[in-house]
Amino acid sequence: MRLLKQHWVIVGLVIAAIAIFAAFEFKGSDKPQYYVSKVDRGDIREEVDATGTINAVTTVQVGSQVSGTIAKLYADFNSRVKRGQVIAQIDPALFQGAVLQAKADYANAKANLIAAQAGLEKAKAAAVQTDADYKRSLGLAQQGVISQQQLDLAKANADTNHAAVGAAQAQVTQAAAQEQQKQAAVTVAQTNLDYTTIHAPIDGTVIARNVDVGQTVAASLQAPTLFTIAQDLTKMQVYVSTDESDVGMIRTGQTATFKVDAFPKDTFTGRVSQVRLNATTVQNVVTYNTIINFDNPEMKLFPGMTAYITLPVANASGVLRVANGALRYKPDLTAEQIRALYQKYGLTRQGANGQPSTPGAQGRQSRSRGEGTPGGGAAGPNAGQQPAARADVAVVWKLRADKTLEPV
């Protein structure tokens, strides 16, 4: 029992020591914590950040120009296809019957044309015969051998046969036109039959298949899409929606970098190939499509992936740099104290609730460069000089030795 009591006494002392240590430790946490960063000299740049979608450079939607039932499929998702390769087959039975019917009609039209041509030749022969009879009758009538009535009859027969020649010629023309019409019908029927075999229009990769065997496709209103083929996945594009406030800084040929969620540790590089003039407005937000071309030799990136783009649009070399965190620092001061500091040092610009406005380490406005004085993206004023009263500068706060703050 005595050993057990000693054990609990030791445990209690340890717990008490831990509690006392924690109390002193947390008591000091109420003091403000400062993070110090040195002002250094280096390079800074301004960037435009945006998101976009990866797409193939050339994408073709393969459709059907005839209606029918899908009988066979010879390509699937991710299939590599060559131009002219058969990738699907629509049931051709109805179209084969239409071809046979059209060919039969064409043969009948050809026979009618031959018959019409024969009738024309017969009419011409009859006309020649009646012409000869009329000439003989005319000579006999002049000699007084036959009467005038017989001569008139011979002339009427000749005229009738000449009219028959004209009618036969018209029948030949009509039969020839019908033959051409039926021949065209054969061509149309054969073309529709050929359309039942779907060929790949380009070399590429099938990235979408929208039909299955047994499915009926109707092409009466518009051609249904059977496959989507991307021509070359080793060269791709990013369609970037760029805000109208940033589009003026983007130029063709600029280098861009981007990341994707599938490979968060990899950075990919491309070049701006086009800034399209057509604007897109969604809820009063105006954006423009910027096209970035890039190489995808390993085909790691797929169409449809979301890309997070970074476009460097401006840079400065060898300037004094201050950490962005210093510009976003909000001192533990009241609004009245901040206004007093602004009035004391001649700084007139104030943000919301009296807080100093801090646009960033490198804004579009820059200050003159000074030695040993922290500044924005370019630099602060020269050492020993009082800051000028400007409304377009960011305030950098300097930590004094007595742990108080003053604006640079």
C-alpha angles and dihedrals in degrees: 000000000000091000091049091053091050089051093054091046090056092048091051092050091052092050091049091051092051091049092050091049092049092048093054092043096052092041090065093049091081090074116098115263118221127199114204123208125179122236107239139175121249147103127311132181141191117233139191114220121201142147129238146166126254115234138171115258092237122025122176125195109213114211141170126252093197133054123239148101122303105245101175140006120206098177135051139179113316092010115151109226136185127221110275094018115140109246103165142011127211116206102272100193097104092044093049089054090050090053092052091049092049092049091051091051089049092052090050091050091051090052091050090052091052091050091049091050090051090050089052092053091048091051091050091052092050090049091053091051095050091047089056091048091051092051092052092046090051091055093047092048090054089053091049093243096122132032127252089250092061090049092052090050091053091050092050091052091052093050092048092053091048089054089049089056090055092049091048090050090053090050090052091051091049092048091049091052091050090050091054090047092052091046090054089049089055090052092050092047092048091048091052089049090051090050089063087073108072116210130192108253095204142017110266150092127299106238097170136028115189103179140057133206110281094025117130119228123199118205097176096108104021136348111273116230112243101170139006114215125193111208103212124002093186089074115044143160138227117219104210124193103219122194115241090240090061102037093083091065095053120093133183111264096030116141116242133187127203144176134210131208092239092063106025094169095053126084119203127202132214143153132244107251101172144006105204118220096214109102126214118210121196118170091341092308111125119206136171128212114246115193118213119189120207140166120250102185095160092043090230093143121068132204112269098031117138113243125200105214130205116192116186107214103168138014141182125203130209098009132138111268131200125190115264089232090068091059093049093049115123111202119223092249134122121250090253092054091050091050089050091053091049092051093045095054098035096249110144104176116097132176130212115320091006094296117145114257113242114184096177147276095289116026128169088261116068134192129222114277119253134184118248095000121112114236145166124271092316107023145284128259120294117283115274095019123115112240114257119242102257130157097207102059134093120237117238115197120215123208112230125213090255090057094253125125133239130174117250 
